[in-house]
């Protein structure tokens, strides 16, 4: 991908109007058939943000791409790729994981999510530090509920690592090999530890401005552990819109997901003022993110903030005025 990216003062002004004082460090990208524009506030355009659960949308692309490559089938189960023994999770299919329909919970109880959440609130600590073996230990103890649409971080963590195993690599390497390198994304990576953060890695903050530890961890990667700069998000968005990204079939809805929404492989599609918008958002202890696409017009918006206050309505508002 060789198209150039332009810094835009009008976008910077619009970003300031939308975000106000709650998001002092943020960046946006607008993609149209005519090109890519970006703007930042409080940081430079090369700084990298945690994109949170937009990582699930990336894993959705990798899932659809693995299907095309023949590395997996829709009925391939977790137990065929990950050492889960006779645990109930071993029977779960990758297809059901890709649409949050596996019956797996949002998080395993053995991870003590409430205790971790309290530690995050009080001390800003990272609640997701498991390595892959620890994640698999948790998954072996998880019961399945009735399959139905149910948002699951655990499900997407396991899906991403299963895809990596099918490709005989690790999840960070899979992202690098199939997304970052071919799409020329200079800053788009899944750090396993804080030591792997790039020099331009931003420090996120709570809504009240308190610093938060970076969310790194081998287990977390496929569900919420990717970091990216706004310029890389611009190129990523453009590649999805023009079809050069791998696995774009992930965006096509295959089933219902809540009131008025439909879901593909992670990607959610809703109607907004008569326009079909395909999107995903993300949130970590110190960051919020939003990525939305109007595939019918070839336009898209990425919005990143280094403050843990929602940006969804701002992203929709920005996309609404894109020609």
N, C-alpha and C positions, 0 to 999 in steps of 0.2 A: 504494500500500500504506500503510494508516494504522494498523495494529496497533501497540500500544506495546511497548516493550522494557523489561524490569525487571531491575535489578541484584539478584543473589541471593547472600546470604551463605553459604547451604548449598552452592551451587555453588562459591563461592570456597574454602570449606573442602575440598571434594572435590578441587578442582583442586590445592590444596596437597598433599594426601595422595598424589595420583597422580604429580605431577611431582617432588616432593622438591626437593633443592637443585640439581639439574642444569639446571633451567629457571627462573631467578629472575625473568625477565620473560616473561609469557605471558598468554593470555586464552582463554576458552572461551565458546561459545554453545550452548544447548540449545533446540531447537524441538520443540514438540508441538502437537497440534490445539488445546490450551488457550492457547498463547501462546509468547512468546520470553523467555528469561532469559539473562543474560550475567554474566560475572565476570572480573576481571583480577587479576594480581599483579605488583607492581613497576612498574606503569604505569597510566595512566588509560584509560578505555574508548574514547577518541577517537584514541588513538595508532594509526598504521598500520604494518603488518607486510608484509614480502615474503611472498606466498603461494606462490611457486615454481611447481611444475608443476600446481597447481590451475588455473593459467592455461590449461592444455590442456583442462581440463573446461569452462572458459568458452568457449574456441574451439570445442569440440564443440557447445555450445549454439548458437553463432553459425553453425556449419555447418548444423545441422538447420534453423535459422530461415531461412537463405538458400535452402535447398531449398524450404521452404514458400512463400517469396516468389517463387520462380521465377527468382531471380538466377543460380542454377547448377543443374546436373543432377548426379546421382551419377557420371556418366561424363565430366563436364567435366575436362579435363586442366590441369595447371599451365601448360603452354605456351600455353593459350588466354587466360590471364589475366596471366601474368608474362613478361617478356622474357628467356626462357631459350634462344632460338635452337633449334638442333638438339641440344641437350644431352640425354642420356638422361633427366634429371629432368623434362624438358618433357612426356614421355609419361605420367607418373604421374597417376593420377586422384585427384580430391579424396576420393572414397569410400575408396580404399585408404589415403590419408594419415590419414583420420579414425579408422581402426582399427589404426594402426601396421603396416599390411600392404603398404607400398609398395615395399619393397626398398631404401629409403634407409637409410644408416647412422645411428647415434645422433648422430654429429657428423662433419663433413667433415674428412678428413685435412689438407687445406690450411690448416685453422684451427689446426693444431698443438695439439690438445687436451691432450697430456701436458705440453707446456711451460707452457701456461696453468694447468693444475692445480698444477704445482709452484710457480708464482708465487703462486697462491692460498694454498697451504699455508704458504709462507715469508713472504709479505708481505701477504696478505689482499686482493690485488687482484681486481678484477672481471674474470672471464674471458670475458664476453659483451658487448663494447662495439660490435659491428658496427652500421653503419647498413644500410639496406635494400640499397643498391647493393653494398656489400661482401658481404652475405649472398648476393645473387644471383650474384656472381662466384664465390663458393665453390661454390654449387649447380651452376654450369655445368661444373665439373670433377669432379663426383661420379659414379662408376659405380654402376649398380644391381646389387644381388644378387637372388637368387631371392626372389620375393614370399613372405613368411611373417611371422607375428607377431614383430615386432622393434621394441622401444621406440626411438623416434626423435625427439630434440629438433629436429633439422633439419627433419624432416617436418612437425611442427606449426608451426614458425616459418613455413615456406613456405605451409602451409594457411591460417594466419591472414592473411597478407599477400595471398594470392590472394582470400580472402573480402572483404577490404577493397577490393581493386581492383574486384571485381565490384559492390561497392556504391558505387564512385566516391568513396572516402574513404581515410583512413589507419586502421591498426588501433587506435590509441588513441581516435580519434574514433568508430570502430565500437563499441567497448566503451562509450563514453560515451552514444552515441545509442540503442543497443539494449539495454543492460544497466543501466548506472548511473542514467541519468535516468528511464526508465520505472519502475524498481523503487525509486526514491527512495533510492539508496545514496549517502550523503553523502561517503564516502571509499572509492572503488573506482576505481582509475585505473592507467594504464600509462605511467609516466614514461620519456621517451626519454633524458634526461640527468639527472644528479644535481641540476642547477639546478632541475628541475621537481618535486623532492620537496616535500611539504607540510611546514609547521612541525612537525607532530606525527609526522614520520617517524622511526621508531626506528632505531638503529644496531645491526645484528646482530653476534653474536660467535661465535667458534668454540667447540667443546666445552670448550676450556681457557680460555675467556674472552677470547681475543684479538679485537680489533675487526676487522671486515671491511668493505671498501668496499661500498656499495650496488650491487646488480645492476640496472643500467639499460642500455638500448640499444634502438634502434629494431628491430633484427633479432630480439632476444630476446622481445619483448612477447608474442606468441601462445603461446609455449611455457613462459615462466617469468618474465615481466616485470611482472606486476600486483601492486599493493599494495592493502591493504584494512584497515580497522579491524574490530574484532570485532562492533560493532553493524551495520556494513554486511554482514558475513558472516552475521549472524543473519537479516537481511532477505533476503539472497540465498538462503539455505537455505530459508527459509519460502516464498519465491516458487517455488522449484523443486518443493517438496512440494505446494503448492496449485495448481500448473499455470499460475500467472500469469507465470512467466519464459518468455522466448522459447526455442523449440527444445528443449522438454523431451523430445521423442522421442529426443534424443541419449542418454538414459539407458537406452533399451531395448537389451538385448544382441542382437547380430547375428552373433556368431561367437566361437570359442574364443580364449582368451588365456592360455596357460600352464595349469598343472595345476589343474583345478577352477574356473577363472575364465572368465568370458565378458565381451566388450567391446562397447560401443555406440560412439558417437562420443566417444572418450577415456574415458568412464565405465566402470569395471570393476564387475562384480557377482560376488559370491561367497556361499556359504552359511556362515553363522556360527551354530553351535548351532541349526540348523534355520531360521534367519531369513535371507532374501535381503537382503544389504547391498550397496548401490551406493555406490562411494566413489572418491576420488582423494586422493593425498597430494602433498606438495611439499617441496623442499629447495633452499636456496641456500647461499652461503658462510657466512651468519650466521643463518639462519632455518630452521625446520621448520614444516610445516602438515599438517593432516588434515581431511577433510570426509567424513562418512559419513551415509547415509540408509537408513532402513527405510521404504520407500515403502508397505508394506502397513499400517503403523500411523500413517503420517504424522509420523514423528519423525526428527530429525536432530541431528547434533553437528558443530560446527566448533571446531577447536583450533589455536591459533597460538602459536609460541614464537620469541623473539628470540635463541635459542641453537641452534647447529647440531648438536643431538643428537636422535635420532629420537623421534617422538611417536605413531607409529602404534598401538602396543599400548595407549597411554593413551587414544587416541581410541576404539578399539574397546571398551575397558573402560567408558568413560563412556557410550557408546551402549547398551551391554548393560543398564545399569540404568535407562535411560529408560523410563518406563511406556509 
